[in-house]
């Protein structure tokens, strides 16, 4: 019994020790420190205070023919519904999608209250130029992006709002470009006019020079025979594939020093001035499917060169790379040269001039009229250094989402 009494005293002694430690601990030392900004103070609910949940207005109005998802309350989806007319647009809508319908006219009545619109997609319809009410787009002062591709327009739509940044007019029948059509479009960065009926006479005058912020212009699949005049200094991407251009003036690109990508495949180029592509920012050059007979100077910034389907019989590397500067080496990594008239691979000196080159693709070469020939080495590959291999692997990871069936000659994607 005495032993049990002694055991009962132990918990009392332990509790006294803990209490003493609690009393001796200086809690002020801990709370005198600066608060950590990384962790905000904990919110404590006070039942005596009336809390109000902030109200975010969710517009409920939506055209009966369309769908306005609750998760995107500012967007109205009216696409693929066989509509023949544009429905009335509520005032809060900012994105309007009307593609793939049977709409023939754009009337001002539909846009009376649509003052907040920022993006309109009217592609893949049956709209004609004379069926667009005059000034219907110009009144939309917040409009940034307008899609009118795959319609039946025969004239450049105007007037347009000065807020516009991206304009897509490809796959129409545009053969008229009024002199004042581009006036006031100072914010346009992308202009897509591919697959129309534009010829040299329509581009005479300073149409494009007024577009001070233009970064990309697509003029592929038109009827041009000469280079478009007076392009703005700001231009980065130029697409001129599938025209009938036969000559590039020697000083043409002096006013376009920022060009990064130039695509001129499927034209009638027979020769180009030796230094015409000497652009310090040029990364991609496509002059395939022309009638070129000899190489030209390659700028040090160029990485991808496409000269397939020409009439080149011999590649003079000295012309492409007249000197080697270890402090400023060439960045060329890929050359496509199939469907020319080569009888032997280019000199191995190319690997000294272009130390970053990885692939030279010869493929099949043109032989006689009825047959083609193939070089003994259709593809030349250079082994990569460990650093280059890691870089290439990173590039492949970023390209996994691209479709394998994309054509190399497609003009620039609108969102570059």
Secondary structure in CASP SS format (residue, H / E / C, confidence):
PFRMAT SS
TARGET T0000
AUTHOR 0000-0000-0000
METHOD secondary structure of the structure
MODEL  1
X C 1.00
X H 1.00
X H 1.00
X H 1.00
X H 1.00
X H 1.00
X H 1.00
X H 1.00
X H 1.00
X H 1.00
X H 1.00
X H 1.00
X H 1.00
X H 1.00
X H 1.00
X H 1.00
X H 1.00
X H 1.00
X H 1.00
X H 1.00
X H 1.00
X H 1.00
X H 1.00
X H 1.00
X C 1.00
X C 1.00
X H 1.00
X H 1.00
X H 1.00
X H 1.00
X H 1.00
X C 1.00
X C 1.00
X C 1.00
X C 1.00
X C 1.00
X C 1.00
X C 1.00
X C 1.00
X C 1.00
X C 1.00
X C 1.00
X C 1.00
X C 1.00
X C 1.00
X C 1.00
X C 1.00
X C 1.00
X C 1.00
X C 1.00
X C 1.00
X C 1.00
X C 1.00
X C 1.00
X C 1.00
X C 1.00
X C 1.00
X C 1.00
X C 1.00
X C 1.00
X C 1.00
X C 1.00
X C 1.00
X C 1.00
X C 1.00
X C 1.00
X E 1.00
X C 1.00
X C 1.00
X H 1.00
X H 1.00
X H 1.00
X C 1.00
X C 1.00
X E 1.00
X E 1.00
X E 1.00
X C 1.00
X C 1.00
X C 1.00
X C 1.00
X C 1.00
X C 1.00
X C 1.00
X C 1.00
X C 1.00
X C 1.00
X C 1.00
X C 1.00
X C 1.00
X C 1.00
X C 1.00
X C 1.00
X C 1.00
X E 1.00
X E 1.00
X E 1.00
X C 1.00
X C 1.00
X C 1.00
X C 1.00
X C 1.00
X C 1.00
X C 1.00
X C 1.00
X E 1.00
X C 1.00
X H 1.00
X H 1.00
X H 1.00
X H 1.00
X C 1.00
X C 1.00
X C 1.00
X C 1.00
X C 1.00
X C 1.00
X C 1.00
X E 1.00
X E 1.00
X E 1.00
X C 1.00
X C 1.00
X C 1.00
X C 1.00
X C 1.00
X C 1.00
X E 1.00
X H 1.00
X H 1.00
X H 1.00
X E 1.00
X C 1.00
X C 1.00
X C 1.00
X C 1.00
X C 1.00
X C 1.00
X C 1.00
X C 1.00
X C 1.00
X C 1.00
X C 1.00
X C 1.00
X E 1.00
X E 1.00
X E 1.00
X C 1.00
X C 1.00
X C 1.00
X C 1.00
X E 1.00
X C 1.00
X C 1.00
X E 1.00
X C 1.00
X C 1.00
X C 1.00
X C 1.00
X C 1.00
X C 1.00
X C 1.00
X C 1.00
X C 1.00
X C 1.00
X E 1.00
X E 1.00
X E 1.00
X C 1.00
X C 1.00
X C 1.00
X C 1.00
X C 1.00
X C 1.00
X C 1.00
X E 1.00
X C 1.00
X C 1.00
X C 1.00
X C 1.00
X C 1.00
X C 1.00
X C 1.00
X C 1.00
X C 1.00
X C 1.00
X C 1.00
X C 1.00
X C 1.00
X E 1.00
X E 1.00
X E 1.00
X C 1.00
X C 1.00
X C 1.00
X C 1.00
X C 1.00
X C 1.00
X E 1.00
X H 1.00
X H 1.00
X H 1.00
X H 1.00
X C 1.00
X C 1.00
X C 1.00
X C 1.00
X H 1.00
X H 1.00
X H 1.00
X C 1.00
X C 1.00
X C 1.00
X C 1.00
X C 1.00
X E 1.00
X E 1.00
X E 1.00
X C 1.00
X C 1.00
X C 1.00
X C 1.00
X E 1.00
X C 1.00
X C 1.00
X C 1.00
X C 1.00
X C 1.00
X C 1.00
X C 1.00
X C 1.00
X C 1.00
X C 1.00
X C 1.00
X C 1.00
X C 1.00
X E 1.00
X E 1.00
X E 1.00
X C 1.00
X C 1.00
X C 1.00
X C 1.00
X C 1.00
X C 1.00
X C 1.00
X C 1.00
X C 1.00
X C 1.00
X C 1.00
X C 1.00
X H 1.00
X H 1.00
X H 1.00
X H 1.00
X C 1.00
X C 1.00
X C 1.00
X C 1.00
X C 1.00
X E 1.00
X E 1.00
X E 1.00
X C 1.00
X C 1.00
X C 1.00
X C 1.00
X C 1.00
X C 1.00
X C 1.00
X C 1.00
X C 1.00
X C 1.00
X C 1.00
X C 1.00
X C 1.00
X C 1.00
X C 1.00
X C 1.00
X C 1.00
X C 1.00
X C 1.00
X C 1.00
X E 1.00
X E 1.00
X E 1.00
X C 1.00
X C 1.00
X C 1.00
X C 1.00
X C 1.00
X C 1.00
X C 1.00
X C 1.00
X C 1.00
X C 1.00
X C 1.00
X C 1.00
X C 1.00
X C 1.00
X C 1.00
X C 1.00
X C 1.00
X E 1.00
X E 1.00
X E 1.00
X C 1.00
X C 1.00
X C 1.00
X C 1.00
X C 1.00
X C 1.00
X C 1.00
X C 1.00
X C 1.00
X C 1.00
X H 1.00
X H 1.00
X H 1.00
X H 1.00
X C 1.00
X C 1.00
X C 1.00
X C 1.00
X C 1.00
X C 1.00
X C 1.00
X C 1.00
X C 1.00
X C 1.00
X C 1.00
X C 1.00
X C 1.00
X E 1.00
X E 1.00
X E 1.00
X C 1.00
X C 1.00
X C 1.00
X C 1.00
X C 1.00
X C 1.00
X C 1.00
X C 1.00
X C 1.00
X C 1.00
X C 1.00
X C 1.00
X C 1.00
X H 1.00
X H 1.00
X H 1.00
X H 1.00
X C 1.00
X C 1.00
X C 1.00
X C 1.00
X C 1.00
X E 1.00
X E 1.00
X E 1.00
X C 1.00
X C 1.00
X E 1.00
X E 1.00
X E 1.00
X C 1.00
X C 1.00
X C 1.00
X C 1.00
X C 1.00
X E 1.00
X E 1.00
X E 1.00
X C 1.00
X C 1.00
X C 1.00
X C 1.00
X E 1.00
X E 1.00
X E 1.00
X C 1.00
X C 1.00
X C 1.00
X C 1.00
X H 1.00
X H 1.00
X H 1.00
X H 1.00
X H 1.00
X H 1.00
X H 1.00
X H 1.00
X H 1.00
X H 1.00
X H 1.00
X H 1.00
X H 1.00
X C 1.00
X C 1.00
X C 1.00
X C 1.00
X C 1.00
X C 1.00
X C 1.00
X C 1.00
X C 1.00
X C 1.00
X C 1.00
X C 1.00
X C 1.00
X C 1.00
X C 1.00
X C 1.00
X C 1.00
X C 1.00
END
